[in-house]
């Protein structure tokens, strides 16, 4: 399984579409552990581009602070699970919390 987290300055970027990079974390599903990660610079932000690009990278789950409804819908249509309202923490910390069921989320930080 692959989990993507949008980041800026090494931590979660609150607005999905305006991040510097995506950290894509490989997860060993049998043990629910992190098995490496890789940073990817996204293509220029245009509506609909990021969900398609992340799906092409093999992403199964996106952990975000905020994300617009259109992007959420595109992810859902392609079978990618979206988690919004995540706190501003390093990507691997968020993924580990997600895997062990302790990720505490709040409201979607996006207002569109």
VENLINQUI-V258036 format. One record per run of one state. SS is the DSSP state (a for helix, b for strand, c for the rest). FROM is the first residue (numbers start at 1). LEN is the number of residues. If there is no record, write none. Layout:
BEGIN
ss:from:len
SS:FROM:LEN
SS:FROM:LEN
END
This chain:
BEGIN
ss:from:len
c:1:1
b:2:7
c:9:2
b:11:2
c:13:2
b:15:1
a:16:3
c:19:2
b:21:8
c:29:4
b:33:8
c:41:8
a:49:8
c:57:4
b:61:3
c:64:2
b:66:1
c:67:2
a:69:9
c:78:3
b:81:3
c:84:7
a:91:10
c:101:12
END
